[in-house]
Amino acid sequence: MVDAAHAPAKQPRGLSRRAMLTGLGAGGAAAVFVRGAEPAAATATTSGVPSYVPATALNTFETTTSVYNFKASNTRRHRAGLALASSGGLTNQVFIGDSLTAGCIGGSTFDRLNAWPRVYAATLNQLGIPNAGTGLVRVADNTVVDARWTFSSGWAGYTSCSYAAAAGATATFSSDVAGTSVAVAYQQGAGGGAFTVSVDGATSGPGFANVSTGGSTKATRVTLSGLADTTHIVTVTTASSAMVVLIGAEVFNTSGLICHNVGQSGSRASGSGRASWSDTTTTGGSAQPLTIYRSTSGIYGQIPSTVHCALGINDLIAGASPDAVVAAIATIRAQCAGSDFFLYLEPQPNAVTPDNWSALCTAMYGAADSLDVPLFDLQDRLGGYSSEQLNQLTGDTYAHLDRAGYADWGRSSGLISSR
């Protein structure tokens, strides 16, 4: 069960925004627990277990944390990674998901620096697991550009990457976290062009590299090490008219935990094309998200200890069945077999009926059993749209949260993960 030192404190429903923010507290590691109401078609049982949890469920639901099937046997790699990071080694975790993971706080407004994976990393840092860097900061997410990236003319964006087919096009990443190493991730392929990487204006030495992207098709990275332990400005400049496909960049140190948030707004677990995480085909010469970002893709420097997966809302909105969502998640999990896998049940959006959402909730518990992975139930923890409105946690009429809602998600997940 829950370690008393790490268990989030349970709070009554209807907690005000002021109380929520006060409880979160700047710099404090304690999480505020806001127990949300389940969808109208699936109210909680007298035992505190959501009624959408199937009677055939094989594992334990923790009523104090809204987490299911979190146990030693399916978190071995995760725990080993945290232990390594705590003792001076380097490890990383990957977060895949839709706009709730990408940092949408309502409509088309994104706050990536306060997205829940970032709060998760900060929480673990407060518990003694050092933050080792920025994580991979993508150049493009469904046409949304991260504020840490700036581009000259010559670049075009699509869902997963950006590309340029003209010499002299520059893409510049300004890190907000210090580190002694820089990595730039890109797609390699036949006929690929060349580019240079310059750190803080270097034209030679450890802060400069010439890179060719030709060769067999794959996602990969170039790393520059031995830099000053400070924030850096990383400039990528194309060297010819042959196409360069840029994925992202990161600044990091040699020890601690790196959290890569590669959540993609508008994306789904099921379906096809660049909106789908389970589609591993190529369309128009560009790889799909899972092909690029799965844990063995080659862009992280080492296989992550843990992959966090928060998908499902856009699937139902697009008309997919719960069974299709679960089948897609099984595909994603199989592509990340070298890592532990944490599944997240997102809170209900206003755009999905209670009955349909309850069906997905039940199916997700089945997936947690069949895949034997932990399930973090944000539907139970935060509630659906009505509860989020009551607790002043919602950013819009979908399931997008405001900063307080994401802070609760990230902090509670970090506390539980640290056990």
N, C-alpha and C positions, 0 to 999 in steps of 0.2 A: 504493500500500500504506500501512501504518500509519506515521504520524509518530512517530519514536522518542521524542520528548519527551512524547507524549500516550498512548503505548501502555500498556495495563495490564500489569503484571508477571505472567507466567504462574507459577502455583503448582501443586504436585502435588495429585492427588486425595487425599481423606481429610484435608484441612486441618482442624485442630481449631477449635472455636469461639474459644478464647483467641487462637490465632494469627490467626484471621480478624479479630477485633476489634482486635488490636494492629496488624495491617497497615492497617486502615482508618484508625486514628489520628485523634484529634480535630484538626480543622483541616487535615489533610493532603490534598492533591489526588490522590495516587497511588491507583489502584484495585488491589484484590486480585483476582487471576484465579483462580477455582475452576472448573476444567474438569470438568463433570459427565458422568456416563455417559448415553448415549442410551437410549431404551427398549429393553427386552430384544430386541424384534423388529428393532431397527435399530442395530447397534453401529457404532462409528466405523470408517472405512476406514484403511488404513495411511498414507494421505496426511494424515490428520487431519480430512478432510471427513466430516461425518455421512453415513451411507449412505442416509438418507432424502432427501438432496438428489438430485433426478432427474438422470439422465444427460443429459437435454436442457437442463439449466440453461445460460443464456446469459451469465451474469455471474460475477464473482469472489467466492469465499468466503474471508474472511480468517481463517485458523485461529487467529491470536493474539488476535483480538477477538470471534470468533463473529458477525461481521457480513457480510452479503451485499449486493452491488450498491450500495454506498455510493460515489458518485462525484460529480464536479463538476457534471455535466449534470443530475442530478436533485436537487441540493441548492442551486440558485442562490438561491432566495428565502430559504432557511434561512441561508446564509452571508451574504447581504446584510443580513438582520435582525440577526445577531450583530455584523457590522461597524458597523451603525447604532447599536446599543446601546453598543458600545465607544467610539464617538466622540461620545456625548452625546445621541443620539436615543432615541426610545422605540419598542420593538417588543414583540410578544408571541407566545407559543406556547400551543397548546391540547393537553391530554392527555385522550383519551377511552378508556374501558376498563371493566372490571368491578371486583370487590372487590380484586383485586391492585393496581389503580391507585388505588382509593379509600382504601387504607390498612389493610385487614384484616390483623391479625397473628395471627389464629386465632379460629375460632368466630365470635362476634358482637362481638369486641373490635377497635376501630379506633384507629389512631394516625395521624391525618391529618397532623400536623406533621412526621412522619418518613416519610411515603409517598414512594415512589421519585421522583415528579416534583419533590418538594421537595428531595431530595438532589441531583437533576439540576441544579436552579437554584443550589444552594449550591456545587456543583462548578464551574459556569461562573463564578460570582462569584469563586471562588478563582483562576480563570484570567484575571481582569481584565474580566469582563463583568458589570457591576453588576446586582444584583437590584433591580427597580423597585417591588416591592410584594407584597401578599398573594396576588395573583391572585384570580379570582372564587371566593368561598367560598359554596358553595350552602347554602340553608336546609334542604334535605332530600335524603336519598339513601336511597330505599327504606326509609323510616321511621327511619333513623339520623340524628340531629341532630348537627352539628358543635359541639364544645364552645365555640366562639367565639360561638355564637348562643344567645340565651335568648328565651323567648316568654311572653307573658301568655296568659290564657284567650282563646278566640275563634278560635285558629288551628287548622287541620287540615293534615295532611301527606299527600302522596302521592309517588310515586317521584321526580318531577323538580322539584317546587316545593312551596310551602305557600300556603294561601289563608285569607282571613278575610272574613266577611260580616257583620260587626258593628262599629259605631263604637267607637273607643277601644282596639282591640286593638293591642298593641305587640310589635314584634320588634326585638331589640337585638343588634348585631354589635360585638364588642370586638376590635379589630385587635391582632395581635402584631407587626406591622411598621409602621414610621413612613411617613408620606407627606403630601404637600401637597394631595392630591385624594381625593375619595370618589366612588364610583359605586355606584348601586343598580340592579340589573337586575330587570325585572318584565315580565309579559305584558300587553299592551294588547288591548282587544277591545270589541265593542259592549256597552254597559251596564256597563262597568268602573267601579269606584269610584275614590275619591280617597284620597290619603294624604299625610302630611308626612314629610320627612326632617330630622332634627335631629342635628347633629354636636356632641358634647360639651355638650349642653344648650342650644344656640343656639335662639333664637326669631325671629331675623331675621339679615340679613347673609349673608355667603358660606357660612356653615354651616347655612343653613336653606332649605328649598324646599317649595313646594306642588306636588303632582303629580296629574294626572288620568290614569286608565288607560283612558278611553274612546277609541273610534276603531277604525280597521281592525285586524284581528287580526295581531299580530306580537309578537316579543320585542324589547325595547328597553331603554334605560337612561337615567337622569338622573345628571349629573355635577356635583359641587360642588367648585370649585377655589379657590385662594388661601388655603388653610388653613395653620396652623402645621405645621412639619415634625416631627411627633410621631405616636405612636399615637393612635387615636381611638375613641370610642364613638359608634356610629351607631344612632339609634333611628328606626324606621319606625312611624308611628301611623296607623291607618285613620281616615277622616273621616266615614264613613257606613255604612249597611248594605249598600250595593252591593259586590259582590265585588272584592277586591284579590288578585291572584295574584303572589306574590313569588318571585323566582328566586334572588337572592343579592346579595352586596355585596363590594366590594374597596376597599382603601386603596392608593394608589400615588403615585409621583413622576413627574416629567416626562421623565426619562431613564433608560435601562437596559432590562432584560429582565423582562417579566411572564410568569410561567408559570401558566396557568389549569388546575387539575386538576378536571375535571368527570366523573371516573370514577364509575360508578354500580354499586353492588354488585348482584349477581344478574343483570346485563344480558348480552345476547347481541348478536352481529352480525346474526344472522338472526332469523326469526320475525316476530311481530306484537305490537302493543300497546306499553305503556310499558317493557317489558323489552328491546325490540329497538331497536338503533341504526339499522337500515336502513329501518325503517317510518316514513314521513313523513306518514302520515295523522293524523287526530285522532280521539280516542275520548272520549266523554263531555265534549266541550268543552275537553279539555286536550291540548296538543301533545305529540308524542313527543320523546324525547331529541335526535335529530338535528335536528329542526325547531327546537328551542330552542338547541342548543349548536354547530351547525355553524359554520364560520368566517365565514359571511356573515350570521349570525343578527341582528346588530345589538347584541349585548350586550357586545362587547369593545372598542368604541370605534374599532377599526381592524381590518382583515383580518389575521389572524395570519400570520406567515411560515411556520409549521410546524404541522402537526397530527400528533400521535403517537397511534397506534391499537393498543391491546392487548386483543384480544377473541378468543374461540374456545373457551375451556374450557366455559363454560355451554352453548354450542351443542351440543357433543358429549354432555354430560351429559343434555341435553334430547332427544337422539336425532337431531339434525341431521346431515346428511352433510357431509364436507369440501367437496364441490362447492357446497353451499348456503352454507357459511361464506364461501367465496371469492366467490361471487356477491354476497353481502351486503356484503362488504368493498369490492367494486367499486362498489356503490351509494353507500356512505359516501364513498369516495374522490371520486366524481363530484360529490357535494355540497360537497366541499372543494377544488374545482379551482383556486381562487385562492391556495392555499397548497401548499408542499411537504408530502409525506406520508411519515411513517416508520411502518413496520409492525413489530409485535413478535410473535414466537412465544413464547408463555408456556410455562413449564415444565409437564411432564405431571403431572396430579393422580392420586391413587391411585384415583379413581373412574372412570377411563377405561383400557381395556385397552391394552397396548403396541401391538397391531396397529392399533387404531383411531387411536391417537395418531400413530403413524408415518404413517398415511395423511393425517392433517391436516397434519403437518409437510411432507410432500411437496407437498401442495396449496398450502401457504403460499409455498413457493419458486416455484411456478408463478405465484401471484398477484404476487409481487415482480417477476417477469419481465414478465408481461402488462401490469401497471400501471406498470412501470419505476420502482419505489420501493425505497429501502433496507429491508432486513429485519434486525432485531436478534434473533438466535437465542438466547433465554434458555434454551431446552431444552438446547442444546449448552453454553452457558456454566455454568448451574447444575445441569443434569441434571433428572430427574424426581423423584418423591417419594422413591425409595430413596436417590438421591445426596444429596438435601437432608437426609434424616435422617442419613446418614453424616457430612455436613459441618456438622450442627447448624444448618441454615438454615431448617427448616420450622416453620410455626406450627400446622399441623393436618394431617389426612389428605388434604385437598384439595391445592391448589397454593399456598395462602397461605404466605408466608414470614414469618420473624421480622424484627426490625429489621436484623440483620446481612445477611440476604439481600436485603432491599430497598435497603440502603445500597450493596451491591455493584452491584445493577441500576442504581440511579440514578447512581452515580458513574461506572461504566464507560460508560453511555450518554452522560453529560455530556462525558466525555473524548473519546469518539469524535466526538460532535456538534461539538466545538470545533475540529476539524481544519481 
